[in-house]
């Protein structure tokens, strides 16, 4: 009963087979291979963006940090939510690679509020040379709390950013889950909603290690290409990253895998509510947060359940009836039997 993270899941069989197939014989190095060419063509078709440029890396942190570095100068601010991955889970990489200052904004369910963004922009233009200026906006879709921005929400925020002269980065580590939940098209949720760069994550959704940085403005490509090389993410055997991404994007596999993870999270949420366990977040993707007691936590872990406590700094031990928030994440591998076994461990229902 592993519900710690979708990173804990294995590789989807289709992607594993694609890696093995790509290993047959020799191929040009450093991304000059046919797999990389086909991935760019696939992305252009799926996103209805015939001039988009696509660069592959192996981690979401590298994708986000390099993308943000290409959007803003080091004397500027990157605006992101206080619960965003770039703030809490990337060890300062966006600031290291860009030199820019990560500046945090609040908002319900880990979504940046338009009012908060406008307020930060006013501050960024008020101090002249004595403080950082407005650099880039970073939006997570889905968010770290599993919630989603509506298309209207996205357009509102990106319009504010663009009017302030800023570029927009979208952290799409669970972008496929957001698409599967909403039924929106890839274009509608990315460049048509105002994103300039999308970091499209496959690793949490079936890949071994594969992330695509999609530049909707091809004029940004040369700088990003050099930043990727300088950052150590131009792999000599890039075909093995590209083979994963190609298989993932072919015939809708990426959306099927995401839909399954979303569905398992929905099944789990329904079962928890039926047992009187409060689910604390909007179920936009494959992540849910629940409130339990320390006593129940001890019984669940004794039964073999694994998940994360939120926040991670929270003590693992406490009084029997004291409240505790836990994070549960479903993956493309999560089965109905696993979900039902966890629900039985909760009891009741």
SEKE-67377 format. One line per field, with one value per atom (N, C-alpha, C): residue number from 0; residue in one letter; x negated, z negated, y. Coordinates in steps of 0.05 Angstrom, whole numbers, plus 5000, padded with zeros to 4 digits. Layout:
i NUM/...;
aa A/...;
c1 X/...;
c3 Z/...;
c2 Y/...;
// end
This chain:
i 0/0/0/1/1/1/2/2/2/3/3/3/4/4/4/5/5/5/6/6/6/7/7/7/8/8/8/9/9/9/10/10/10/11/11/11/12/12/12/13/13/13/14/14/14/15/15/15/16/16/16/17/17/17/18/18/18/19/19/19/20/20/20/21/21/21/22/22/22/23/23/23/24/24/24/25/25/25/26/26/26/27/27/27/28/28/28/29/29/29/30/30/30/31/31/31/32/32/32/33/33/33/34/34/34/35/35/35/36/36/36/37/37/37/38/38/38/39/39/39/40/40/40/41/41/41/42/42/42/43/43/43/44/44/44/45/45/45/46/46/46/47/47/47/48/48/48/49/49/49/50/50/50/51/51/51/52/52/52/53/53/53/54/54/54/55/55/55/56/56/56/57/57/57/58/58/58/59/59/59/60/60/60/61/61/61/62/62/62/63/63/63/64/64/64/65/65/65/66/66/66/67/67/67/68/68/68/69/69/69/70/70/70/71/71/71/72/72/72/73/73/73/74/74/74/75/75/75/76/76/76/77/77/77/78/78/78/79/79/79/80/80/80/81/81/81/82/82/82/83/83/83/84/84/84/85/85/85/86/86/86/87/87/87/88/88/88/89/89/89/90/90/90/91/91/91/92/92/92/93/93/93/94/94/94/95/95/95/96/96/96/97/97/97/98/98/98/99/99/99/100/100/100/101/101/101/102/102/102/103/103/103/104/104/104/105/105/105/106/106/106/107/107/107/108/108/108/109/109/109/110/110/110/111/111/111/112/112/112/113/113/113/114/114/114/115/115/115/116/116/116/117/117/117/118/118/118/119/119/119/120/120/120/121/121/121/122/122/122/123/123/123/124/124/124/125/125/125/126/126/126/127/127/127/128/128/128/129/129/129/130/130/130/131/131/131/132/132/132/133/133/133/134/134/134/135/135/135/136/136/136/137/137/137/138/138/138/139/139/139/140/140/140/141/141/141/142/142/142/143/143/143/144/144/144/145/145/145/146/146/146/147/147/147/148/148/148/149/149/149/150/150/150/151/151/151/152/152/152/153/153/153/154/154/154/155/155/155/156/156/156/157/157/157/158/158/158/159/159/159/160/160/160/161/161/161/162/162/162/163/163/163/164/164/164/165/165/165/166/166/166/167/167/167/168/168/168/169/169/169/170/170/170/171/171/171/172/172/172/173/173/173/174/174/174/175/175/175/176/176/176/177/177/177/178/178/178/179/179/179/180/180/180/181/181/181/182/182/182/183/183/183/184/184/184/185/185/185/186/186/186/187/187/187/188/188/188/189/189/189/190/190/190/191/191/191/192/192/192/193/193/193/194/194/194/195/195/195/196/196/196/197/197/197/198/198/198/199/199/199/200/200/200/201/201/201/202/202/202/203/203/203/204/204/204/205/205/205/206/206/206/207/207/207/208/208/208/209/209/209/210/210/210/211/211/211/212/212/212/213/213/213/214/214/214/215/215/215/216/216/216/217/217/217/218/218/218/219/219/219/220/220/220/221/221/221/222/222/222/223/223/223/224/224/224/225/225/225/226/226/226/227/227/227/228/228/228/229/229/229/230/230/230/231/231/231/232/232/232/233/233/233/234/234/234/235/235/235/236/236/236/237/237/237/238/238/238/239/239/239/240/240/240/241/241/241/242/242/242/243/243/243/244/244/244/245/245/245/246/246/246/247/247/247/248/248/248/249/249/249/250/250/250/251/251/251/252/252/252/253/253/253/254/254/254/255/255/255/256/256/256/257/257/257/258/258/258/259/259/259/260/260/260/261/261/261/262/262/262/263/263/263/264/264/264/265/265/265/266/266/266/267/267/267/268/268/268/269/269/269/270/270/270/271/271/271/272/272/272/273/273/273/274/274/274/275/275/275/276/276/276/277/277/277/278/278/278/279/279/279/280/280/280/281/281/281/282/282/282/283/283/283/284/284/284/285/285/285/286/286/286/287/287/287/288/288/288/289/289/289/290/290/290/291/291/291/292/292/292/293/293/293/294/294/294/295/295/295/296/296/296/297/297/297/298/298/298/299/299/299/300/300/300/301/301/301/302/302/302/303/303/303/304/304/304/305/305/305/306/306/306/307/307/307/308/308/308/309/309/309/310/310/310/311/311/311/312/312/312/313/313/313/314/314/314/315/315/315/316/316/316/317/317/317/318/318/318/319/319/319/320/320/320/321/321/321/322/322/322/323/323/323/324/324/324/325/325/325/326/326/326/327/327/327/328/328/328/329/329/329/330/330/330/331/331/331/332/332/332/333/333/333/334/334/334/335/335/335/336/336/336/337/337/337/338/338/338/339/339/339/340/340/340/341/341/341/342/342/342/343/343/343/344/344/344/345/345/345/346/346/346/347/347/347/348/348/348;
aa X/X/X/X/X/X/X/X/X/X/X/X/X/X/X/X/X/X/X/X/X/X/X/X/X/X/X/X/X/X/X/X/X/X/X/X/X/X/X/X/X/X/X/X/X/X/X/X/X/X/X/X/X/X/X/X/X/X/X/X/X/X/X/X/X/X/X/X/X/X/X/X/X/X/X/X/X/X/X/X/X/X/X/X/X/X/X/X/X/X/X/X/X/X/X/X/X/X/X/X/X/X/X/X/X/X/X/X/X/X/X/X/X/X/X/X/X/X/X/X/X/X/X/X/X/X/X/X/X/X/X/X/X/X/X/X/X/X/X/X/X/X/X/X/X/X/X/X/X/X/X/X/X/X/X/X/X/X/X/X/X/X/X/X/X/X/X/X/X/X/X/X/X/X/X/X/X/X/X/X/X/X/X/X/X/X/X/X/X/X/X/X/X/X/X/X/X/X/X/X/X/X/X/X/X/X/X/X/X/X/X/X/X/X/X/X/X/X/X/X/X/X/X/X/X/X/X/X/X/X/X/X/X/X/X/X/X/X/X/X/X/X/X/X/X/X/X/X/X/X/X/X/X/X/X/X/X/X/X/X/X/X/X/X/X/X/X/X/X/X/X/X/X/X/X/X/X/X/X/X/X/X/X/X/X/X/X/X/X/X/X/X/X/X/X/X/X/X/X/X/X/X/X/X/X/X/X/X/X/X/X/X/X/X/X/X/X/X/X/X/X/X/X/X/X/X/X/X/X/X/X/X/X/X/X/X/X/X/X/X/X/X/X/X/X/X/X/X/X/X/X/X/X/X/X/X/X/X/X/X/X/X/X/X/X/X/X/X/X/X/X/X/X/X/X/X/X/X/X/X/X/X/X/X/X/X/X/X/X/X/X/X/X/X/X/X/X/X/X/X/X/X/X/X/X/X/X/X/X/X/X/X/X/X/X/X/X/X/X/X/X/X/X/X/X/X/X/X/X/X/X/X/X/X/X/X/X/X/X/X/X/X/X/X/X/X/X/X/X/X/X/X/X/X/X/X/X/X/X/X/X/X/X/X/X/X/X/X/X/X/X/X/X/X/X/X/X/X/X/X/X/X/X/X/X/X/X/X/X/X/X/X/X/X/X/X/X/X/X/X/X/X/X/X/X/X/X/X/X/X/X/X/X/X/X/X/X/X/X/X/X/X/X/X/X/X/X/X/X/X/X/X/X/X/X/X/X/X/X/X/X/X/X/X/X/X/X/X/X/X/X/X/X/X/X/X/X/X/X/X/X/X/X/X/X/X/X/X/X/X/X/X/X/X/X/X/X/X/X/X/X/X/X/X/X/X/X/X/X/X/X/X/X/X/X/X/X/X/X/X/X/X/X/X/X/X/X/X/X/X/X/X/X/X/X/X/X/X/X/X/X/X/X/X/X/X/X/X/X/X/X/X/X/X/X/X/X/X/X/X/X/X/X/X/X/X/X/X/X/X/X/X/X/X/X/X/X/X/X/X/X/X/X/X/X/X/X/X/X/X/X/X/X/X/X/X/X/X/X/X/X/X/X/X/X/X/X/X/X/X/X/X/X/X/X/X/X/X/X/X/X/X/X/X/X/X/X/X/X/X/X/X/X/X/X/X/X/X/X/X/X/X/X/X/X/X/X/X/X/X/X/X/X/X/X/X/X/X/X/X/X/X/X/X/X/X/X/X/X/X/X/X/X/X/X/X/X/X/X/X/X/X/X/X/X/X/X/X/X/X/X/X/X/X/X/X/X/X/X/X/X/X/X/X/X/X/X/X/X/X/X/X/X/X/X/X/X/X/X/X/X/X/X/X/X/X/X/X/X/X/X/X/X/X/X/X/X/X/X/X/X/X/X/X/X/X/X/X/X/X/X/X/X/X/X/X/X/X/X/X/X/X/X/X/X/X/X/X/X/X/X/X/X/X/X/X/X/X/X/X/X/X/X/X/X/X/X/X/X/X/X/X/X/X/X/X/X/X/X/X/X/X/X/X/X/X/X/X/X/X/X/X/X/X/X/X/X/X/X/X/X/X/X/X/X/X/X/X/X/X/X/X/X/X/X/X/X/X/X/X/X/X/X/X/X/X/X/X/X/X/X/X/X/X/X/X/X/X/X/X/X/X/X/X/X/X/X/X/X/X/X/X/X/X/X/X/X/X/X/X/X/X/X/X/X/X/X/X/X/X/X/X/X/X/X/X/X/X/X/X/X/X/X/X/X/X/X/X/X/X/X/X/X/X/X/X/X/X/X/X/X/X/X/X/X/X/X/X/X/X/X/X/X/X/X/X/X/X/X/X/X/X/X/X/X/X/X/X/X/X/X/X/X/X/X/X/X/X/X/X/X/X/X/X/X/X/X;
c1 4983/5000/4982/4970/4951/4966/4970/4983/4966/4940/4922/4920/4916/4912/4915/4922/4923/4894/4874/4846/4838/4854/4847/4856/4872/4882/4860/4864/4846/4850/4835/4837/4861/4876/4898/4886/4898/4886/4880/4898/4894/4868/4862/4838/4813/4815/4792/4786/4806/4802/4789/4797/4786/4756/4749/4720/4704/4715/4701/4698/4719/4719/4698/4697/4678/4649/4645/4617/4607/4623/4614/4597/4571/4554/4545/4531/4520/4539/4535/4552/4536/4541/4527/4531/4511/4511/4521/4525/4531/4557/4577/4603/4606/4586/4588/4600/4614/4625/4654/4663/4691/4712/4707/4727/4732/4711/4714/4728/4723/4737/4767/4773/4801/4816/4802/4814/4822/4804/4811/4835/4836/4858/4884/4883/4906/4917/4899/4907/4919/4907/4918/4947/4951/4978/4997/4990/5008/5015/4996/5000/5009/5012/5021/5002/4976/4956/4933/4937/4918/4890/4886/4859/4846/4860/4850/4823/4806/4781/4783/4771/4773/4746/4740/4714/4719/4706/4710/4688/4697/4679/4690/4676/4683/4698/4698/4712/4729/4750/4767/4752/4734/4719/4702/4688/4672/4690/4713/4731/4740/4749/4759/4737/4714/4692/4681/4677/4667/4687/4713/4734/4736/4736/4738/4713/4690/4666/4667/4681/4682/4704/4720/4742/4735/4716/4712/4683/4675/4648/4643/4618/4612/4620/4626/4634/4664/4678/4707/4719/4745/4759/4774/4774/4792/4815/4839/4862/4874/4877/4888/4904/4920/4936/4918/4926/4910/4910/4929/4929/4919/4906/4898/4874/4870/4847/4821/4821/4796/4787/4806/4799/4792/4807/4804/4787/4783/4771/4748/4737/4716/4690/4686/4661/4649/4666/4656/4646/4651/4641/4651/4677/4685/4669/4663/4647/4618/4608/4580/4575/4593/4589/4596/4615/4623/4610/4603/4594/4616/4640/4663/4673/4689/4699/4727/4730/4756/4773/4795/4813/4840/4850/4873/4899/4920/4947/4966/4985/5004/5028/5047/5071/5082/5108/5122/5115/5112/5107/5082/5062/5036/5038/5059/5062/5056/5040/5034/5059/5063/5087/5079/5098/5092/5085/5099/5094/5066/5057/5030/5009/5014/4995/4993/5016/5016/5001/5005/4992/4962/4952/4924/4912/4926/4917/4914/4933/4931/4905/4900/4875/4851/4852/4829/4822/4841/4836/4833/4832/4833/4805/4786/4760/4738/4742/4721/4698/4674/4650/4644/4657/4651/4663/4680/4692/4696/4701/4705/4730/4730/4754/4770/4790/4808/4795/4793/4779/4796/4808/4824/4845/4866/4887/4885/4886/4886/4912/4926/4952/4949/4960/4960/4987/4988/5013/5009/5018/5033/5015/5027/5011/5001/4984/4973/4995/5017/5040/5060/5053/5071/5094/5095/5116/5109/5128/5124/5132/5118/5127/5146/5169/5186/5172/5182/5170/5173/5195/5200/5180/5175/5155/5128/5120/5094/5092/5113/5112/5110/5124/5123/5095/5082/5055/5035/5036/5017/5020/5044/5049/5036/5040/5027/4997/4986/4957/4947/4960/4951/4954/4975/4978/4955/4944/4921/4894/4895/4871/4856/4871/4859/4866/4848/4854/4868/4880/4895/4885/4877/4868/4890/4896/4915/4901/4902/4891/4912/4908/4928/4919/4908/4900/4923/4947/4972/4992/4981/4997/5017/5007/5025/5048/5044/5066/5087/5077/5095/5111/5098/5113/5134/5126/5144/5168/5164/5186/5205/5195/5211/5222/5208/5215/5206/5191/5180/5159/5154/5133/5106/5085/5058/5053/5063/5059/5075/5100/5117/5105/5091/5081/5052/5040/5013/5010/5003/4997/5022/5044/5069/5078/5070/5076/5054/5033/5013/4986/4982/4955/4935/4912/4890/4873/4869/4854/4869/4871/4883/4863/4860/4843/4862/4862/4881/4868/4879/4867/4879/4861/4870/4861/4841/4829/4849/4867/4887/4910/4910/4932/4924/4904/4898/4869/4855/4828/4807/4783/4761/4749/4744/4734/4736/4757/4761/4779/4769/4783/4778/4799/4796/4800/4781/4785/4794/4818/4830/4829/4815/4813/4832/4853/4872/4863/4842/4829/4802/4799/4773/4749/4754/4732/4716/4728/4715/4698/4698/4686/4656/4642/4613/4603/4614/4605/4611/4635/4641/4623/4617/4600/4572/4562/4536/4538/4560/4564/4566/4580/4582/4555/4538/4512/4495/4496/4480/4490/4516/4527/4524/4511/4505/4528/4547/4570/4573/4551/4550/4536/4552/4541/4530/4508/4496/4515/4528/4547/4576/4581/4608/4630/4624/4645/4661/4648/4662/4682/4677/4697/4719/4711/4730/4749/4737/4754/4776/4770/4791/4813/4805/4824/4841/4828/4843/4864/4857/4877/4899/4892/4911/4932/4923/4941/4956/4949/4961/4988/5008/5034/5048/5042/5056/5048/5025/5017/5014/5002/4998/5024/5045/5071/5085/5081/5092/5080/5053/5039/5048/5050/5059/5087/5105/5133/5135/5119/5120/5112/5090/5081/5102/5114/5135/5159/5166/5189/5184/5160/5154/5155/5146/5148/5177/5193/5222/5235/5228/5239/5230/5206/5196/5210/5213/5227/5256/5270/5297/5299/5280/5280/5273/5255/5249/5273/5286/5309/5331/5334/5355/5348/5323/5315/5312/5321/5320/5293/5274/5248/5248/5241/5242/5220/5228/5209/5207/5182/5178/5174/5169/5163/5183/5183/5198/5184/5199/5187/5185/5164/5160/5142/5125/5106/5106/5083/5080/5070/5072/5062/5086/5086/5106/5093/5104/5095/5119/5113/5134/5126/5146/5141/5148/5128/5133/5123/5121/5110/5084/5068/5043/5048/5070/5077/5082/5098/5103/5078/5061/5036/5019/5018/5003/5015/5041/5054/5050/5051/5047/5019/4999/4971/4965/4978/4974/4986/5007/5019/5004/4983/4967/4972/4989/4994/4970/4964/4942/4952/4946/4955/4937/4941/4925/4942/4930/4942/4938/4958/4957/4962/4944/4919/4898/4877/4858/4844/4844/4831/4849/4874/4892/4882/4885/4876/4890/4876/4888/4904/4900/4913/4929/4951/4968/4990/5006/5028/5048/5060/5078/5099/5111/5133/5125/5099/5090/5092/5099/5102/5075/5076/5052/5061/5046/5052/5033/5044/5027/5033/5012/5015/5014/5033/5036/5035/5018/5015/5018/5035/5039/5023/5017/5000/5013/4999/5009/5009/4995/4994/5013/5025/5042/5067/5073/5096/5120/5143/5167/5163/5149/5145/5128/5108/5091/5107/5123/5140/5159/5172/5191/5178/5153/5139/5132/5125/5120/5146/5168/5193/5201/5196/5202/5186/5161/5143/5154/5168/5180/5204/5217/5240/5265/5287/5313/5322/5340/5350/5374;
c3 5000/5000/5000/5023/5026/5038/5022/5032/5026/5025/5018/5041/5066/5088/5114/5135/5162/5172/5159/5165/5157/5138/5128/5148/5167/5186/5206/5218/5238/5265/5284/5312/5326/5340/5356/5376/5380/5398/5426/5436/5463/5465/5444/5444/5440/5423/5419/5446/5460/5486/5506/5505/5523/5517/5492/5485/5496/5493/5503/5533/5546/5576/5585/5570/5578/5574/5559/5554/5575/5595/5616/5637/5636/5655/5647/5664/5659/5669/5659/5667/5662/5676/5671/5642/5632/5603/5600/5575/5567/5579/5582/5591/5621/5636/5665/5676/5659/5666/5676/5690/5700/5678/5655/5633/5625/5621/5613/5634/5660/5681/5681/5676/5676/5651/5629/5605/5611/5623/5629/5648/5668/5687/5672/5654/5638/5621/5608/5591/5607/5630/5647/5656/5662/5671/5648/5625/5602/5591/5591/5580/5601/5626/5647/5648/5647/5646/5665/5691/5711/5709/5694/5692/5665/5647/5620/5622/5603/5600/5575/5576/5554/5545/5519/5509/5485/5486/5466/5444/5420/5397/5380/5358/5343/5318/5308/5283/5285/5268/5268/5257/5238/5227/5249/5265/5287/5307/5313/5332/5322/5297/5286/5284/5273/5268/5294/5314/5340/5355/5353/5366/5354/5328/5315/5320/5321/5327/5355/5373/5400/5403/5382/5383/5371/5352/5338/5331/5328/5321/5291/5282/5254/5235/5245/5228/5226/5231/5230/5211/5209/5191/5207/5196/5206/5187/5196/5178/5179/5156/5154/5128/5126/5102/5079/5055/5032/5027/5039/5037/5063/5080/5106/5103/5123/5123/5125/5141/5144/5118/5100/5074/5054/5052/5030/5036/5061/5067/5087/5093/5114/5104/5078/5066/5077/5084/5095/5124/5138/5165/5184/5183/5201/5196/5171/5165/5173/5169/5176/5206/5222/5251/5264/5252/5264/5251/5226/5211/5201/5210/5202/5174/5163/5135/5136/5123/5121/5101/5110/5094/5092/5068/5063/5060/5070/5069/5057/5042/5030/5049/5038/5054/5046/5047/5038/5055/5041/5055/5072/5063/5077/5104/5108/5133/5128/5145/5143/5147/5130/5134/5152/5169/5186/5169/5147/5129/5118/5110/5099/5120/5145/5166/5173/5175/5180/5159/5134/5112/5114/5120/5122/5146/5168/5191/5184/5169/5161/5144/5126/5110/5128/5147/5165/5182/5186/5203/5187/5161/5144/5134/5134/5121/5139/5165/5184/5182/5183/5184/5157/5136/5109/5103/5120/5115/5142/5140/5165/5179/5205/5221/5227/5243/5250/5272/5267/5285/5299/5284/5295/5275/5286/5270/5274/5251/5253/5242/5258/5250/5251/5231/5230/5238/5258/5266/5271/5253/5229/5207/5185/5164/5145/5126/5107/5088/5087/5070/5087/5112/5129/5141/5136/5148/5176/5190/5217/5220/5239/5248/5271/5271/5295/5318/5342/5365/5362/5351/5346/5326/5304/5284/5297/5314/5327/5344/5360/5378/5362/5340/5323/5313/5302/5291/5312/5335/5356/5369/5370/5381/5363/5337/5317/5321/5323/5326/5352/5374/5399/5400/5389/5388/5372/5353/5338/5351/5375/5390/5382/5369/5359/5376/5377/5389/5369/5380/5363/5366/5344/5342/5330/5341/5330/5322/5296/5285/5289/5309/5316/5309/5285/5278/5277/5271/5272/5292/5314/5334/5347/5351/5363/5344/5318/5299/5301/5305/5308/5333/5355/5380/5378/5366/5363/5346/5326/5308/5322/5338/5349/5377/5392/5420/5438/5428/5445/5464/5485/5504/5494/5502/5494/5501/5524/5533/5515/5509/5492/5465/5454/5426/5426/5449/5449/5463/5489/5502/5507/5511/5515/5489/5467/5441/5432/5448/5443/5434/5433/5424/5447/5440/5459/5460/5437/5435/5418/5427/5411/5406/5380/5373/5369/5389/5390/5378/5356/5341/5348/5354/5358/5335/5319/5299/5278/5269/5249/5261/5287/5301/5320/5311/5326/5337/5338/5349/5328/5337/5319/5312/5332/5328/5355/5357/5382/5378/5384/5382/5408/5418/5442/5436/5444/5441/5469/5469/5495/5496/5516/5520/5542/5536/5557/5574/5565/5581/5589/5615/5623/5621/5618/5615/5589/5570/5544/5546/5568/5570/5566/5579/5578/5550/5535/5508/5491/5494/5477/5484/5509/5517/5504/5503/5490/5459/5448/5419/5412/5429/5423/5424/5443/5445/5420/5414/5391/5365/5363/5339/5337/5357/5355/5363/5379/5387/5417/5431/5459/5458/5458/5455/5482/5480/5504/5516/5499/5509/5504/5516/5512/5523/5541/5553/5532/5509/5489/5473/5471/5460/5480/5505/5526/5532/5530/5535/5514/5489/5469/5476/5482/5488/5513/5533/5557/5551/5536/5529/5512/5494/5475/5490/5510/5524/5547/5554/5577/5570/5587/5584/5558/5546/5522/5496/5497/5473/5448/5452/5430/5415/5431/5419/5406/5418/5405/5378/5377/5352/5331/5339/5320/5312/5330/5323/5303/5306/5286/5259/5257/5231/5219/5235/5225/5215/5230/5222/5196/5192/5166/5143/5148/5127/5120/5141/5137/5121/5128/5113/5084/5079/5052/5037/5050/5037/5029/5048/5042/5019/5018/4996/4969/4969/4945/4935/4953/4944/4933/4945/4935/4907/4899/4873/4853/4863/4846/4843/4861/4861/4878/4867/4883/4904/4929/4951/4954/4952/4948/4973/4996/5020/5042/5062/5087/5102/5112/5125/5155/5162/5190/5205/5190/5202/5187/5181/5169/5140/5128/5100/5082/5058/5039/5011/4996/4968/4950/4929/4910/4882/4865/4837/4821/4806/4790/4761/4745/4718/4716/4696/4693/4687/4672/4667/4692/4710/4736/4752/4752/4766/4757/4732/4722/4732/4732/4742/4772/4787/4816/4823/4810/4816/4807/4785/4776/4796/4810/4830/4857/4859/4883/4901/4893/4910/4908/4931/4933/4947/4935/4946/4933/4940/4927/4908/4887/4868/4879/4875/4885/4861/4857/4871/4862/4878/4872/4844/4835/4809/4785/4791/4770/4756/4730/4715/4723/4724/4730/4707/4683/4660/4646/4634/4620/4605/4589/4574/4592/4581/4596/4613/4602/4616/4628/4627/4640/4670/4684/4713/4728/4751/4767/4796/4813/4841/4857/4875/4891/4920/4937/4966/4978/4995/5009/5039/5053/5082/5096/5116/5133/5159/5171/5195/5217/5240/5262/5255/5234/5226/5203/5190/5168/5177/5162/5170/5151/5161/5144/5119/5121/5098/5077/5086/5068/5053/5068/5056/5036/5044/5026/5001/5004/4980/4961/4972/4955/4941/4955/4943/4921/4925/4903/4879/4883/4860/4845/4859/4845/4828/4836/4821/4828/4817/4821/4849/4858/4886/4889;
c2 4976/5000/5025/5030/5052/5076/5097/5121/5146/5142/5164/5184/5174/5191/5176/5189/5176/5172/5184/5178/5150/5138/5111/5090/5096/5077/5068/5045/5035/5048/5038/5048/5034/5049/5037/5017/4994/4974/4984/5001/5012/5028/5043/5059/5042/5022/5004/4990/4981/4968/4988/5013/5033/5037/5037/5040/5017/4993/4969/4970/4978/4980/5000/5023/5044/5035/5014/5005/4987/4981/4963/4979/4974/4987/5015/5029/5055/5077/5101/5124/5149/5171/5196/5205/5218/5227/5255/5263/5290/5301/5284/5293/5295/5286/5287/5261/5246/5220/5222/5201/5202/5203/5192/5193/5222/5237/5265/5281/5276/5289/5283/5258/5250/5261/5264/5276/5305/5320/5348/5349/5332/5331/5324/5305/5297/5320/5333/5356/5378/5384/5405/5398/5373/5364/5365/5353/5351/5379/5397/5423/5444/5435/5453/5478/5472/5493/5486/5491/5481/5492/5514/5526/5521/5506/5502/5486/5492/5477/5461/5437/5418/5408/5411/5403/5384/5361/5340/5342/5337/5334/5311/5304/5280/5286/5311/5316/5341/5342/5366/5390/5386/5408/5422/5405/5416/5431/5419/5432/5459/5460/5486/5506/5498/5517/5529/5512/5522/5538/5530/5546/5574/5576/5602/5619/5606/5621/5634/5621/5632/5653/5657/5676/5703/5704/5729/5734/5759/5766/5762/5762/5757/5779/5803/5825/5828/5805/5806/5786/5786/5767/5746/5722/5701/5698/5703/5702/5674/5661/5635/5632/5611/5607/5597/5605/5597/5567/5552/5523/5509/5524/5513/5494/5477/5459/5474/5496/5511/5524/5528/5539/5518/5496/5477/5453/5447/5421/5421/5445/5445/5457/5459/5467/5492/5511/5537/5535/5513/5510/5533/5541/5562/5588/5594/5618/5614/5590/5585/5588/5576/5577/5603/5618/5643/5667/5665/5688/5706/5700/5716/5709/5726/5723/5710/5687/5675/5690/5701/5718/5704/5700/5683/5698/5685/5697/5676/5684/5666/5661/5647/5640/5614/5611/5587/5562/5539/5513/5514/5529/5532/5545/5560/5576/5605/5617/5645/5662/5681/5698/5722/5731/5754/5779/5782/5805/5804/5780/5777/5783/5774/5778/5808/5821/5850/5866/5858/5872/5869/5844/5839/5855/5856/5871/5901/5912/5940/5945/5926/5928/5927/5909/5905/5929/5946/5970/5995/5993/6017/6026/6008/6014/6021/6021/6027/6008/6019/6003/5990/5999/5989/5961/5951/5925/5911/5884/5869/5878/5876/5882/5858/5861/5839/5822/5796/5779/5758/5740/5718/5709/5698/5685/5655/5640/5611/5600/5584/5573/5542/5529/5500/5489/5471/5460/5430/5412/5417/5427/5438/5450/5428/5436/5417/5407/5420/5410/5394/5389/5373/5389/5415/5431/5440/5451/5461/5490/5503/5529/5524/5539/5538/5552/5548/5562/5592/5600/5629/5639/5624/5632/5635/5617/5618/5643/5648/5671/5697/5698/5722/5727/5707/5710/5716/5702/5706/5734/5743/5770/5791/5788/5806/5806/5782/5779/5792/5786/5797/5827/5838/5867/5880/5865/5876/5870/5858/5853/5827/5809/5785/5761/5741/5716/5697/5676/5658/5629/5618/5590/5573/5550/5531/5506/5500/5475/5454/5437/5417/5389/5385/5358/5339/5350/5334/5346/5358/5370/5350/5325/5304/5299/5299/5294/5317/5341/5364/5362/5354/5351/5329/5306/5284/5291/5307/5315/5334/5353/5375/5369/5353/5349/5371/5390/5411/5400/5414/5406/5416/5403/5413/5442/5450/5478/5497/5490/5507/5512/5492/5494/5504/5509/5519/5546/5546/5571/5588/5575/5591/5604/5593/5605/5624/5628/5648/5638/5612/5602/5606/5616/5619/5594/5581/5556/5537/5512/5491/5470/5462/5439/5415/5398/5376/5351/5342/5320/5293/5274/5246/5228/5237/5219/5210/5227/5219/5203/5200/5189/5166/5150/5126/5125/5147/5147/5139/5132/5128/5155/5171/5198/5213/5229/5243/5267/5291/5316/5331/5344/5360/5390/5406/5435/5445/5456/5464/5495/5505/5534/5541/5556/5563/5586/5600/5621/5610/5603/5591/5609/5635/5654/5649/5635/5629/5604/5590/5564/5563/5582/5581/5585/5604/5609/5584/5573/5549/5526/5522/5500/5502/5527/5531/5527/5537/5533/5503/5488/5460/5446/5453/5441/5450/5475/5486/5474/5467/5455/5425/5413/5384/5366/5377/5360/5355/5360/5350/5323/5302/5275/5265/5251/5239/5218/5203/5182/5192/5215/5227/5210/5191/5175/5159/5153/5137/5154/5180/5198/5203/5207/5213/5189/5165/5141/5139/5146/5146/5166/5190/5211/5205/5193/5186/5165/5144/5124/5135/5153/5165/5181/5196/5214/5201/5177/5163/5150/5154/5142/5148/5171/5179/5165/5150/5135/5154/5177/5195/5202/5207/5214/5190/5166/5142/5136/5139/5134/5154/5179/5200/5196/5189/5184/5161/5141/5119/5129/5144/5154/5172/5189/5207/5190/5170/5153/5139/5129/5116/5136/5160/5181/5187/5188/5193/5170/5146/5123/5124/5131/5133/5156/5179/5201/5194/5181/5173/5154/5135/5116/5129/5149/5163/5179/5193/5209/5191/5168/5149/5139/5141/5133/5156/5180/5203/5216/5209/5221/5246/5269/5294/5294/5299/5304/5334/5345/5373/5389/5377/5392/5386/5404/5399/5377/5358/5335/5341/5355/5362/5342/5328/5310/5283/5273/5247/5249/5272/5277/5284/5273/5282/5284/5302/5307/5300/5286/5277/5283/5288/5292/5267/5257/5233/5240/5220/5223/5208/5214/5200/5170/5165/5137/5122/5134/5121/5118/5139/5138/5113/5108/5085/5059/5058/5033/5029/5051/5049/5040/5052/5044/5016/5007/4980/4960/4969/4952/4952/4969/4970/4993/5012/5036/5055/5066/5086/5111/5134/5160/5181/5206/5227/5243/5252/5271/5299/5316/5343/5362/5382/5385/5364/5360/5340/5344/5369/5374/5366/5358/5350/5325/5323/5300/5274/5252/5226/5215/5226/5216/5238/5231/5250/5236/5250/5239/5224/5204/5186/5201/5222/5235/5262/5268/5294/5291/5313/5312/5312/5300/5297/5298/5313/5314/5296/5280/5262/5268/5262/5265/5237/5232/5206/5211/5197/5201/5174/5174/5150/5153/5131/5131/5114/5113/5097/5067/5059/5031/5024/5044/5039/5023/5002/4985/4990/4982/4983/4966/4944/4926/4941/4956/4971/4992/5007/5028/5015/4994/4981/4970/4960/4950/4972/4995/5019/5027/5028/5035/5016/4990/4971/4977/4985/4992/5016/5034/5057/5048/5026/5015/5031/5022/5036/5033/5051/5050/5033;
// end
